[in-house]
Amino acid sequence: MTFPLMRPARVAAALAALSLVLSAPLVAQLPGEPVASGTDENGKPLRPPNLEPGEKTPWLYRGSNVPVDKEWTFGELSNGVRYAVRRNGVPPGQVSIRVRIDAGSMMETDAEQGFAHLLEHLTFRGSKYVPDGEAIRIWQRLGASFGSDSNAETTPTHTVYKLDLPAATPAGLDESMKILSGMIREPGLTAEAVTAEVPVVMAELRERSGAQVRVGDATRQLFFAGQKLAERSPIGKPETLNAATSPAVRAFHERWYRPENTVIVIAGDVEPATLEALIKTHYGDWKVKGKQAPYPGFGAPDPAKPVARAMVEPGFPYLVSMGILRPWKPVNDTIAYNQQLLIDLVATQLINRRLEGRARGGGSFLQAQVNAEDVSRSVDGTFVSIVPIGDDWQAALADVRGVLADATTTAPTPEEIAREMAEFDAALAVRVESAETEAGSKQADDIIGAVDIRETIAAPQTALDVFRGMTAMYTPERLLEATQRLFSGVTTRAILISPQAVPEAEKLLNTALTRDVTADASARLAAAAVTFDDLPDLGAPGKVTQVTDLRMLGIEMVELSNGVKAILYPNDAEVSKIMVKVRFGNGYQAFPADKPSLAWAGQAALVASGVGEIGQEGLDRLTNGRRIGFGFEIENDAFAFSADTRRSDLADQLKLLAAKLAAPRWDPNPVRRAKAGTELAYRSFSMSPQTVLERDLSYLTRNRDPRWKVPSPQDAAALTPEAFRATWEPLLAQGPIEVMLFGDFEKAEALAALEKTFGALPPRAAVPVVSGADSLTFPAPTAEPVVVRHEGAPDQAAAFLGWPTGGGIIDVQESRQLEILTAIFNSRLFDQLRAQAGASYAPQVLNNWPIAFDKGGYVGVIGQLAPENVGKFFDIANSIAADLAATPVSADELSRATEPLRQLVSRASTGNNFWLNQLQGATRDPRRISALRTILPDYTVTTPERMQALAAKYLVKDKAWSFVVLPEEAPAPTGR
């Protein structure tokens, strides 16, 4: 199983890992243990304990004693197709379909590299029931959006086709199942299709290449040397892709796309019997010739291969990655095996918490993390990544190895173990509480993930029961044994990435890996009890002075005696989850628009700086085992704290956020760490067109407003603990407070908690906007594109073309109509720039309409492409814009834009995040409430004439502004 990285004191990360923890994989084995036989001590086949006498073991649970999740219905067709279906009404009306083929890039021959991925592309072009290019249009008419509702993935070990069908009618569901079956069974692998699609895959390869990919490839080649995975990237190679022919791709399809290699998973708002019938109808008669091709061997780690490698990447910071490698061997999925996985997970979490504590306290590394992972049925490994501060990577590696040496020689304390167990217990308990509102798409993806790594799944309650039933197993001795096993293997390998050449780097790295180190126990975090009583006293509670019914879903606006206002929406749409958002001050409008500031440093260091006398480590202890969060972001017109919590933790969650405003702490270490991280990160922004877009798009499209400038090392030099406090201390004390509570809570309890926390704060006066800060502008038109350079490959470029629109709440209905126009634009751009020209893999059209500013919005077109195709990009984008302004769109094209938007809004409105985002700021500006009442028709009701009028109003060539990202030596384009 591939466990997500466990970061210290992060409930979300713990939940991500534990969501699959009762799904022990058949892809790893404890060293020295024999392959499990799937039998008990009496030699009888293992069998899930919750099956009735005579009940057949579902295919997913054979050889396992993990209890079956009986919400799923499992079945097998006579031809070998396996399936799993279940009823799930989250969101209402949606059906999530996944079709998995047990073939990825590892099944390719040397001459077929990239064929599994190319076949995925070709399958979407056309198939038995759909002409070339029509599948996407058909699903658009049914309300599905390509790329979000319909897509696919190819990995080293599988290919998965995905469809989330909103508002699935019986006819629409049947048609979709028919189309998918035709795609899988008989894709249109014509010579014409192959010729047309290979350039698209080549564009994807080009756009995704660069320094990050080179580093990933080099790491893979070192860690898996001698194994097939070392040379197998799903994207393939230019030489094999360019040599692809229809017969060659068809041969790969015939070899691997077979009933016995196919698993179909469906979770949706339909009876399981109906779903089973559809599977039998569309796959039951599928027959293929010949026998299943033998799976190629993936190999095992070879101790004779080199253990150290160095690589120079100018855009990268110094980075050391280590792998402790063990052979992959299959095991049976048993409760006992899962118990050991949980112990291993706690062991890695203990180490990560220590490493994070060292980094926070001013260690030699900015970040260091450990995770255990089984990779593509090739390696059972423990992986360590280290980002040094500055260029002394040897000191950072030595420091981390010292922490690891301590962990592998001395058992953890009972207090450390209890701390991690409380974290895991809370995460598993939340899964149980929220199981009824888990989305069907996630449940379908979980089954697919389990099949890929040969595992079972377990119901949330089963996972929690198993965890709580093994408390006695979490002894210091067993945790030490697990840690020692995790850091033992047949070989240890490491790669050093550096921005400049390091003399004798591989020799130095080899020496650093083998040099004796002293076990360093100083990273262990001493026990220290911290409770919510240690937070600063907030004063006398306030009182609710006014309650206003918004006459919308039972949502109310509340005002407290100190002027704090709150919006409350109690509901059970997401069981045991409450979204909390606290907005205050003026956000970006609190900073000048004409000179640099330290706005950028807030997200990096403000929360970590602590509360009262409690620093970041204390906050971790304070929230340990609780569902209490603490996020921070800067919005256009407010600062915002945010968290997800639950009813039992709501009062303390509000107290923590209120205490941050009342008595912020100013710990200097998070500021110093933020400064170091900023300086290191900036190097990477020039590596490729994509990273340049990430750095500059917001800044350039806001006419170089410094508030949206990514800080350079020179900017970071201005960040000191003193300057940080001078900037942020007054901002925390300014401006009215808006508290938003959306979710599963009792109104009376919430009001009482508000009165004791935010109601106890002193009154806050409105803060005037900084002069000029309420203004936002899009750049003025220029005859030639602005040119920005990147330091990556010479065959990579990017281009942007944008037209100014507007902003503000008054014309928000027009902004929603622009969403329809940009959807139409985007569909045409996809057809012409990708499907027909093969010039760009993922071009997109954006509608940016800032609600908090009365102007500064734009419609923008972005594409990554080869430098020689920049002119083609501008020609196509301008041609589409001109045609939209000159000619009304067809009724079908309009429907294919509005129906996915209708379904998107309808689905989103079943969750609290939608309502919270729409109503935030309503306590200051009631127009946001009235604007919400027309949201569905604004996005879905229009005419071809209205679209033409909008295009004629905004997509005016003489008003357009553009920029391009080019390689350093490429000539600048003339005109656009």
N, C-alpha and C positions, 0 to 999 in steps of 0.2 A: 504494500500500500504506500502511496505517496502522501505523507503527512505534511500539511502546510507548516511553515516555519512557526515555531512557538516563541513569541516575543514575551519578555517578562511583563507580568502584570497587565496583560492585555486580554480582557475577557473575550473580545471578539475573536482574537486569534485562537484562544483556547476552544471556543465554540466551533470554529472552522475545523480544527483538527478532530475534535471529539464527535462531530457530526457523523463521522465515518468510523469511529474507533471500534465499534462492535462489528466491524466488517473486516475481520482479519483476512489478509490477502493470501492467495496462493502464489505469491510472488516473493516470498522471503522465507528464510529459515534460520533458526538459531544455530550458530556454528557448532559443529560437533554432534548435532542431533540427527537421528535418522529421519528420512522422509516419512511423514505420518501416513498411516495406512488407511485412515478413515474408518477404523474399527475401535470398539471399546476394549476393556481389559479382557473380555471373554471372547474376543475375536468376532463379535457381531458388528455389522455396519453401524456407524454412528447415525443417529436419527434425531431430528429436532424433538424436544420433549413435549411440545404443545400440540403434536399431531394426535388425532384420534386413532384408535385401533383400526387398521385396514386403510387408513388415509395415506395416499401416495405422497412420498417426499417430493416437493417441487424441485425442478431441475436446478434452481439456484442454490439449494441447500443440501445437495447430495454429498455425503461424506462429512456432514457437519452436525454438531449438536447445538448450534445457535437457534433459538426459537424463531419460528417463521413469523414474519410480519403478515398477518392475515388480512390486512387491508388490501393487499395485492392479490390478484388472481393470476396464477402462473399456468402456462400450457405449452404444449409442443404439438406441432403438426406432423403428419406422417412423413413429410419430406425432410424434416429436420429443423424447420423454422421454430425458434423458441420465442415466447412472448410473455409479457407481464403487463397487466392492465389494472387500473383502479379508478374509482369514482373520486373526484376532487373538484370542488366548486370554487376554488380560489385561483384566479378571479372568476366570477360567475360567467358561465357560458363558454369559457375557453377550453380547448382541447390541445394538449401538448403531445406531439408525436415525435418519437425518436426511432430511427432505423440505423442499427449498428452493423457494420461489416467487419469481420475479424481479419482485417488486412490493412496494413499501413506501409510506411516506407521500409520497414524491416523485411517485408516479404518480397521486395523488388530484387531483381537481378542487377548486376552492375550496369547493364545496358538499359535498365528500366528506371533508373533513379529519377524520381519526380513523377512517375506515372500514376501512383496512387492519388496524389494531389491533383494532377491533371485530369484524371478520371472524375474526381469530385466536381471540378469545374464543368467538364463536358456533360455530366449528368444533369446539371441545372440548365444547360443550353436547350436541350430538346431530348425527347424520348418517345417511346411507343405511342403515347396518347397526346403528345404535345409537340407542335411544330417548334423549330429552332427559335429560341428567344421568347416563347410565349408563356412559359411556366410562371415567371415572375408576375406577368400581367394578370394571369388567372387568379393568383393568390392576392394580388392587390384588389381585385374586384371583390374578393371575399374578406377584405379588411386586413390582410397580413402585409407587413412591410418587409422588403428584402433587406437582409443584413441584421435585423433584430428579431423578426418573427420567423423568417425562413433563411436558414443558412446551413453551413456544414463545417466540419473540421476533419483534418487528417493529421494523425500523429504517427510515431513509429510503429504503433501496434494496432491501430484501428482507423476506420473512417466512419463518421456519424453524420447522418442527415437529420436536420431539425426543422420542425414546423410547429409554431404556436398559432393555432387557428382561433381567432377571436369570434365570439358569437356564432359558434359552429351550429349550423342547421343540419338536419339529417342529410339533405342533398349536398350541401357544401362539404360535409365530412366525408361522405361517400366519394365525391369527386376528388377530394384531396388524397384520400387513401388510394384511389385508382391511379392518380398521377404519380404518387410516390412509388407505387409498385412498378409502374412502367419505367420510372427513372432507375430503379434498382435492377430490374430484370432485363430491360431492353433500352439502354440509353442510346441516343443518336450519335454513334461514333463514326460519323462519316468523315471522309478526307477533308471536306470543306469545313466541318466543325473543328477538326483538329488544327487545321491551318489557321482558323480564326482565333482559337482560344490559346494557342501556344504564346502569342505575343502578350496576352493578358497575364498569363502566369509569369512570363519573363518580366513584365512590368512590376508584378508583385515581388518577384525576386529582387529586382533592382531597388524598389522602394524600401524593402526590408533589410537590405544589405547595409554595410557600414561598420563602424568601429564596434558597436555592441554585438553585432552578429559575428564579426571576426573574433572577438574575445570569446563568445559562446562556442564557436566552432573549435577554437584552439583548446579551450578547456575540455570540451567533449572528446577531442582527439587524444588528449593526454590521459584523462581519467579512464577512458574506455579503450585504450590502446590494445590492439589485437582482437577486439570485438567488433561485431558488425555495426553497433551503434556509433562507433567512432567516425565512420564515414557516411552515416545515413541521416541526412536532414530531410524532413518531409517535402521541403520546397524543391529539392532536386538540384541538378546541375545544368548549366546552359547547354553543354554539348549533348547530353542525353535528351533534354527537352526539345532542342532544335532538330534532333534526329527522329522525334516521335512520328509514327505513322498510324493511320487508322488500324491496319491489321495488328500492329504491335500493341497498341492500347487495348484493342479488343481481346487479344490473347491474355493480357493481365486480367481483364474483366472476367473472362471465362474461367480462369484459373482460381479466382478468389471470390467472386460474387456468386455464391452458391447458397442454397437454403440452409445447409448445416452451419454456415458461417454467419447467419443472419439472426439478429435479436431485435424484436420490435417491442418498444415500451410506449404505452399511452397512459397518461393521467389527465382526466378532464371531467367536465360536467356532463357526463353521459354514463348510462348504466354499463357495468363491465360486460354483461352478456352481449350488448350491442357492439361493443368494441371487439370482443372475441369473434363475433359473426363477421365483422368487416375484415378482420385479419384472415379468416378462413376463406372469405370470398375472393380476396385479392392476392393471396399468397398460397392458398391451398393447392392449386394446380401447377405450381412452379416446379419444373423438372429440368435438370441439366444432365449433360452427357459426361461420362467418365467418372473417375474417382477424385476425391479430394487430393490436392497437391500436398506433399509433405511440407511441414513447416521447416524453414531453414534454422539451423542452430545459431543462437545468438552469442555463443562463446562465454568465457569466464575471465575474470581479471588475471592477467599474466604477470607474476612477480618479476619476470625477467625484463619487462619493458621499463623504459626510463621513468624516473619518479619525479623529476623536476623539469620545469620549462619556464623560460622568461620570454616576454613579449612586450614590444614597445608600441604604445598607442598614444599619440600626442594629446588626444582629447580626454584621456582617462586620468583619474587620480590614481595614486598607488593603490593596488589591490592585491591581496593574497587570498587564494582559494585553495583549500585542502580537501582531499577525499581519502577517507579510511575505507578501503574497499573489501568486500567479501563476496563470494560467489552467490548468485541467485539460485535458489532451489525451491521447488514447489512444496508447500505444506498444506495440510487440511485445515479448514476454517473451524476452529473449535473455541469453546469458551476459555479453555486454559490458554490457548495461544493468544486470544484477545486480552486476557488478563496480563500476560507478559508484555504485550504491546502498550498497554496502559502504563505499566511500570516504566518501560523505556521512555514513554512520552513524558512522564513526570521527571525522569532523570535528565532529559534534555532541557526541560523547562527550568529546572534548578540551575543548570549551568548558564543558560541564557539570562536568567535574572541576575546572576553574579556578574556576568560580562557587562550587562547594561548598567549595573550599579557602578562598576569600575569606569565605564565611559562617562557616566554622569558626573563622577567625582573628579574628572580631570585626568583620566588615564592617557596612555600613549596612542590609543586608537579612538577614532570617532565612533566606530560601530564594529561589533563583532557578534556573530550569531552562529548557532549550531543547529542542524536539523538532520534527522535520520530519514532516509528515503530509499525506496526500492524503485529503480529506474528501468523502465521498459523491459522488464524480465531479463535484465542483463547484469545488474549489480545490486547488492544489498549494501548500502553505503551510509556512512556518517560524514557529513559535509560541514566544513567550517569556512566562513568568509570573514575577512578582516579588512577594514578600511583604516589605514593609519592616519594620524594627524601629521601633516607635513610629509617629509620624504623618508623618515626613519622607519621603514617597514620592518627592519630586523628587530628593533626594540618592540614594536607592536606584536610581531609574531612571538617573540620570547615571552612577552607579558601574557598573551593568550595561552600559550603552551604552559605557562606556570599555573594559570587557573585550571587548565585541564588536568595537569599533573596532580593538583590537590584533589580534584574531583575523583580521580581514578585511584587514589591511595587512601583517602580518608572518607568515611561514611558521612552523609549529611546528617544534620541534627534533626530530632523529632519536630522541632518548631518549623524548620524549613519545609519538611515533608507536609506538615499540617497546613502550611500556607498554600502550597500548590494544590493539595487535595480540596481545600475549600474553594479555590478558583475553579477547578474542574467540576466539582459537585454543583456549583452555581450554574455553570454553563450547561450542564446536562439537564438540570432542573428547568431552566428556561426553555430548552427544546421540548420538554414534556408539556409545559404550560402553553406553548405556542403551537403545538402540533396541529391543532384543528385549523389553523389559518396559514399553514405552510403552503406555498404556491405549488400547483401541480407541475409546473415546468421544472422546479428544483427537484421534486421527487422523481421525475422522469430522468433527469440528469444524474441523480444519485444512483439509480439502478444501472444506467449505462456505465458510470464510473466503476461500479462494483463488478460488472461483467468484464470490463477491460482488464482489471487486475485480479480477476478470478476470486472474487470475494462474495460473501453474502451481505445482506443488510439486516438491520435490527430496528424494531420500533423504538422510539425515544424512551418509552418506559422501561423496555428491556435493557437498554444501555445504562440507564440510571440504576436499575436494580442490580445489575452485574457490578457496576462500580461500587455501589454502597455495600455490596455483599463481600467485597474483597479488602475491606479496610485493614484487616489484620495482616495482609500480605505486604503492606507498605512499610516494611521495616528498614532501618538504616542499612542493615547488612544486604538486603535484597536490592536496594537502590544502588549500593556500591557495586554489587555484582553486575547489575544491568549497565552501569556506567562503564565498567571495565570492558564489558563485551562490546559496547558501542564504539569504543576506541581501540578495538583490536581488529585486525584483518590480515589478509594475505599480502597487502601492500598499502603504503601510504604515499600519495602523490600530491604535488602542489604546483601551482602556477603563479608567477609574479607578473602582474601587469604594471607597467610604469610609463609615465609620460615622456621619459627620455631614457636613453640607453644607460644601463647599470653595468659597469665593467665586471666581468666574470659572474654575471647574475646567477646562472644556473648552479655554479659551484657554491656561491654564497647561500643560495636557497637550500641546496642539498645539505650544506653544513648546518644551517639554521634548523632544519627539520630533525637532524640527528643529534644535535648538541644536547648534552644533559642540561636539564633545567631544574630549578628548585621549586618544589610545590609551594604555591603562593596562596595561603589561606586568608590573606587580607581582603580578598574580594567577597568573602562570605559576609552576608548582611546580618549583623547582630540583631537578636530579637528585641523588638521595641513595640510595646502596645500603644496603639493610637486609636482613639475613639472620636465620635462626633462631638463629644463633650469638650474635646481639645480645640475645636474650632472657635474663633472669636465670638463673643456674645454679641448678638445683633440688636439688642435693646427690646423695648416694650412692643408687643404685637400691635399691628394696625387693625383697621376694621374695613369690612366691605361697605362702601357707601352707595354703590349703584350697580345694578345688574340690568343689562339691556339684551333682550332677545333679538337676535339677528334675523329671526324668521327664516331660518335656513338650517334644516337638519337638526334642530335643537342646539345650535351653536349660540353661545352667549358671550357678551363682552362685560367684563367686570372692572370696576374702578375701586381702588383702595384709598384709605384716608390720606396717604402720603403722595397720592398722584400716580402711583404705579397702576398700569392697566393690564388686564389679562384677557385672553380669548380662550374659552374652554369648550372642548368638544368631546364629551364622554361618549364612548361607543365601544362595541366589541368586535369591530372589523378585524382587528389583530389582537387576539386574546393574550392577555398578560403583557402587553407592550404599551408603553406611554411615550410618545415623542414630546420632548421638552425643548423649547427654544426660548432664549432670553435675548431680546434685541435692545440695544441702548446706544446712545450717542449718534454720531452722524456718519460713521463708516468712512469710506473714501472721501466724502465731502468734509471730513475733519482735517484733511491734509491739503497743502497748497498744490495747485495745478501747474506752477511755474518753477518749482525748484525741488531738489531731492529731499526726501524725509526718510524716517525709519519705519514707515508703514509696513514694509515687507518683513520686518523682524518680529511682528506680533504673533503671527501664526507659528513661528519657530520656537519662541521662548516664553510667551506670556503665561500659558497654563503651567508649563514646567517650572516657572519661577516660584510657585507655591502660594499658600494661603496662611496668613497669620504667622504662627511659629512653625508651620508644617511645610516641609519641602517636598520634592517630588517623590522621594522614597516613602515619606510619611503618607502622602496621598495614596500611593499604591497600597500601603497597609490599611489605610482607612477604608478603602473600597474593596479590599480583598474579600472574595466570596459574595459580593453584592452586584446587583445589576445597576451600576452607577457609572455614568460616563462624564466626559469633560472635553468637548471639542470647542474650537474657536475658529471663526472666520471673519473676514472683513467683507461686507457687502457694500453696494453703492451708497446706501443711505443709512447704514447702521452697522455696529459691531454685534456679533452674535455668539453666545455660548449655546451649545447644543448637546443633547444626550438622549439616549434611549434608556428608559428605566421601567420599573413595574410598580404595582400598587403598594407593595410592602416597603419599597425603597423610596417612594416619591418624596416623602417629607425630608429625608436626609439628602436626597438629590437636590431639592430646592435650597436647602440650607447651605450646601457646599457652593452652589453657584452664587447665592446671595452673599456669602462670606467672601468670595473672591472680589466682589465689588466693594464690600465694606472694609476689608483689611487685606489688600494684596501683599504678598511677600515679594521681595526683590533679590532672590538668590542669583549671584553672578554667574555660577557655573553653566546654567542653560544658555545664557547669553553668549558666553565664550564658545560653547559647543555650536551654537547656531552660527556664529561668525566663522568658525573653522569649516563647518559644513557648507556654508554659502561660498566660501572661497574655493573649496574643492569642486563643488557642483558646477560652477560657472565654466570650468574647462570643457565640460562635455557638451555645452550648447552649440559649439561650432562643428560638431562631428559630422552632421548630415543635414540635408534640407529639413527633415522632420524635426530635429532638435532645434534648428534655427526658427522654425515655425512656432515651436513650443515657447521659445524665448521671446520672439519679437511680434507675433501676430497681434496680441492685445495692445502692445505698446504702439505699434505703427498704425493700427486702425483707429486708435484714439489720438491720432495726430501727435505722437511722441509725448504724451502726458506722462510725467515722471512717476505718477502714482502707480502706473502699470508697468514700469520698467523692471525687468529682472536685475537684481543687484549684481554688479561686477565686483571683483576683488577690491577695486578702489572705493566703491560704495560701502563694501563690508568693512573697510578700514575705519569708517566713522562709527561703527557699532562698538560701544563700550558699555559695561553695566550701568555706568552713570548716565550716559546718553539715552540708553534704553528706558531707564526709569523716568528721566526727565520728559521723554516723549509720551510714555504710556500712563504714568500715574494720573495726570489730570484727565486723560481721556476716559479712564475707568470711572471717574467721578462725575462725568458730564452727561447731560441729556436725559430725556424721559426713558422709562423702562417699560418694555412690552414683554409680557410672559405668555407663552403659548403652550397649552397643554392639550394634546390630541391623543386619545386612546382609551384604554381600559381602566377607568378610575371612577370612584364615586365622587360626585360633585361636592358634597358636604366635606369630605375628607380633604379634597384638594383646596377648597376655600380656607379651611382651617390651617393647612400647611402654608398657604400663601400669606395669610395674615401674620403667622409667626416668623416668616422668613423675609420675603420681599416687602411685606407690609411694615416690617420693623426698621427698614432703612430710612434715613433722613430724606426729606423731599429734595427733588432734583429739579433745577431750572432748565428750561429749554436753552440750547446752545446755538448761537448764530453760526451759520455756515461760514467757513473761511472764505474770504473774498475771492471770487472767481471759481471756487471749488465746486459749485453747483452747475458748472458748465462743462459740456463734453462735446467735442467736435470730431467729425470724420475729416480726413485730409482733403484738401482742395485738389481738383483734377490736375493732372500733369500730362504732358504730351508723351513722355517716355516713362516706362516703369522705373520705380526706385529699385536699385540693385543692392542686394545684400549677399555677402559671400559666405560659403561654408568651406570646411577643410576636408571634406570627405571625398568619395569616389568621383572621378571626372564625368561619369555617365549619369549623375544624379542632379536633379534640379527640382524646383517647386515654383508655382506661380499663383498669384492671387489677383482677382479682379473684383472690385466692389463698387457699389453705387450707394450714395447717402440716402437714408430714409428719414426716420424721425425718432421720437421717443416720448415718454410720459404716459400717464394713465388716461388722459383725456381721449387720446386716439388709439387706445389699446385694442379696440375692435378692428381697426385697420391693420394692426400688427398681426392679429390672428388670421385675417384674410391673406396677409403676406405669407403666412405659413403654408397656405394652400398653393400659392404661386410658386414658392420655393420648392415645394414637393414636386410640382410639375416640371420645373426647371431641372431639378435633381434627376428625375427619371430620364429626361431627354439627354442630359449630360452623360449619364451612365451609358445610355444606348450609343451615343455618338463617339464619346471619347474613349470609353472602355470596350464595349461590345463590338463596335464597328472598327474603330481605329486602333484598338489595343495600345493606346498611348499612355494610359494611366490606370492603375489598378483600383483605386478607391477615390475618385473625385467626389466632391460634395459641395452642396450649396447651403449657405447659412443665412438665417434671418436673425439678426441681432437688434433687438429693440429694447433699449434701457428704460425700464419703467420709472426709475428714480431721476432721470434727466429728461428734459423736454426736447432734446435732440441728440445727435451723435450715433444714431442707429445706422445700420447698413444691411444690404443684401450682398453677400460675398460668395465667390466661387473659388474653390481651392483645388489644386491638383498637383500631385507629385509625378514627375515625368523625366524623360531624358532631355538634356539641354536643347537638342535639335527639334524637340516637339513643343517648345515653349510657344512658338508662333502659332502652331496648330491649336494649342490650348486657347489662346486669345481669339483666334478666328472662330472656333466652335462656340465658345462662350458668348462672344458678341453676336454671332449669328442667331443663337437661340434667343437671346434677349431681344434682338430686333424682331424676330418672328413672333414672339409672345406679345409684343407691343403692336404688331401690324395685323395679326390674325387671331380671331377667337379660337380657343382650344375646342376640341371635340367633346361631346358629352361623355364618351367613354373615357377619354384622358382625364377629364375633370372628376369622374367617378372614381377612377383609380388613385386619385390624390385624396379625395375627401373621405372615402370609406375607411382607409387605414387610419386617418386622423380621427374619425368618429370612434372607431374601436379603441384607439389609443386613449382618448379622453375618457371613454366609458370605462375602460379597464382601470386607468389610473385613479378615477374618482371613487373606486371601491376601497382605496387605501387612504390612510391619514396623511401621508406625505403630500399628496396632491392638494388637499384642503389647506394644510398648513402653509405650503408655498404660495398658494393663491391669496391667502388672507393675511400673511405677514405684512406688517406696516399699516393694517387697517385701523388700529387705535389712533394713529396720527392722521390718516387720510381715508375717511369713510368711502371715498369713491371706489376703493378697491373692493368693497362689498358689493356695490351695485354692478361693477364690472364683471363680477363672478357670475351673476345671474344669467348672462347671455353667452357664456363661454362655449357651450356645445354648438349652438347655431352659428356662432362666429367662426368656428373652425370647420363647419361642415356645410353650411348653406350659402351658396354663391351662384354665380352664373358665368358663362364664358365671357360675356361682355364685361363683367366686373373684373375678371382676371386680366382681360386686355387693357382695361382702363388703369389698373394698378401698374401693369408693366409699362404702359405709356407714361405714367406719372413718374415712376422711379427709375426704370432701367434705361436711362438716357445716356447715350454714349459720351456726350460732351461733359457729363458730370462724373464719369467713372474715374477711379484712382486704382493704381495697380502697383504691385511690387513682385520681384522675382528673386529667388534664391539660387545662385549659380556657383559652380566650382570656381576656385580662385583664378584659373587661367581662361575661363570661357568668356568670349566677347559678349558684351551687353546687347540685348535685342534692341532693334529700332522700331518704335511704334508698338501699338497694342491693338 
